[in-house]
Amino acid sequence: MFRYTALRFGLIVACFGVIWGLVRLRVLPAGLGDSNYLWVALLALIVSAPLSWVLLRGAREQAAQKVSDRVERTRMNLAASASQEDEADDEARASSPAAPATPAARDSEPHTA
């Protein structure tokens, strides 16, 4: 994930440098007044988005696979932990003689305040 983020940031910086050079050479129009750097930054973001979609496809897919693997591993760990808790709870309920065995038996007992 860090690799894709670093590549994406590097692509934005490279686009910023190229666009800034083109604005300085007056190939592209400059921003109004003191907004030149903001104009270049916005243009760099717009240009880098489709470039990253094409150029960073492999890195993006690797990052997505790592995230997917982590989510699946976490989901499996949570399921295993829940089943262990369920088994321990079932054993505790089975070994406790005072606890009613079924929800119907619990409902039939008188409630006291």
C-alpha positions in Angstrom: 0.0 0.0 0.0 2.8 2.4 0.9 4.5 1.6 -2.5 1.4 2.6 -4.4 0.9 5.8 -2.4 4.6 6.8 -2.9 4.3 6.1 -6.7 1.1 8.1 -6.8 2.7 11.0 -5.0 5.7 10.9 -7.2 3.5 11.0 -10.3 1.7 14.1 -8.9 5.1 15.8 -8.2 6.4 14.9 -11.7 3.2 16.3 -13.3 3.5 19.4 -11.2 7.1 19.9 -12.4 6.2 19.4 -16.1 3.2 21.7 -15.9 5.1 24.3 -14.0 7.8 24.3 -16.7 5.2 24.6 -19.4 3.6 27.5 -17.6 7.0 29.2 -17.2 7.7 28.7 -20.9 4.2 30.2 -21.6 3.0 27.1 -23.4 0.2 26.8 -20.9 -1.7 29.9 -19.5 -0.7 31.1 -16.1 -3.2 31.6 -13.3 -4.7 35.0 -12.5 -2.6 37.2 -10.2 -0.9 35.2 -7.4 -2.8 32.0 -8.1 -0.2 30.6 -10.4 0.9 27.8 -8.0 -2.7 26.9 -7.2 -3.4 26.7 -10.9 -0.4 24.4 -11.5 -1.3 22.2 -8.6 -4.9 21.7 -9.7 -3.8 21.0 -13.2 -1.2 18.5 -12.0 -3.9 16.7 -10.0 -6.2 16.5 -13.0 -3.5 15.3 -15.3 -2.0 12.8 -12.9 -5.3 11.0 -12.2 -5.7 9.3 -15.6 -2.0 8.8 -15.9 -2.0 6.9 -12.5 -5.0 4.8 -13.6 -3.0 3.6 -16.6 0.7 3.7 -15.4 0.2 2.4 -11.8 -2.3 -0.4 -12.6 0.0 -3.2 -11.4 1.0 -1.4 -8.1 -2.7 -0.6 -7.5 -3.8 -4.3 -8.0 -1.0 -5.5 -5.7 -2.1 -3.0 -3.0 -5.7 -4.1 -3.4 -4.8 -7.7 -3.1 -2.8 -7.1 0.1 -5.8 -5.2 1.6 -8.2 -8.0 0.5 -5.9 -10.6 2.1 -5.7 -8.7 5.4 -9.5 -8.3 5.5 -10.0 -12.0 4.8 -7.5 -12.9 7.5 -9.1 -10.6 10.0 -12.6 -12.0 9.1 -11.3 -15.6 9.7 -9.7 -14.6 13.0 -12.9 -13.0 14.2 -14.9 -16.0 13.2 -12.5 -18.4 15.0 -12.6 -16.1 18.1 -16.4 -16.0 18.1 -16.6 -19.8 17.8 -14.2 -20.2 20.7 -16.3 -17.8 22.8 -19.5 -19.7 21.8 -18.0 -23.0 22.8 -16.8 -21.7 26.1 -20.2 -20.1 26.8 -22.0 -23.4 25.9 -19.7 -25.3 28.3 -20.3 -22.8 31.1 -24.1 -23.0 30.6 -24.0 -26.8 30.5 -22.0 -27.1 33.7 -24.2 -24.6 35.6 -27.1 -26.5 37.3 -29.1 -23.3 38.3 -29.3 -21.9 34.8 -32.4 -22.9 32.7 -31.5 -24.9 29.6 -33.9 -23.3 27.2 -35.3 -19.8 26.6 -38.8 -21.3 27.1 -37.8 -22.5 30.6 -36.5 -19.0 31.4 -39.7 -17.4 30.4 -41.8 -19.7 32.5 -40.0 -18.8 35.7 -41.5 -16.1 37.9 -39.9 -12.7 37.7 -39.2 -11.0 41.0 -38.2 -7.4 41.6 
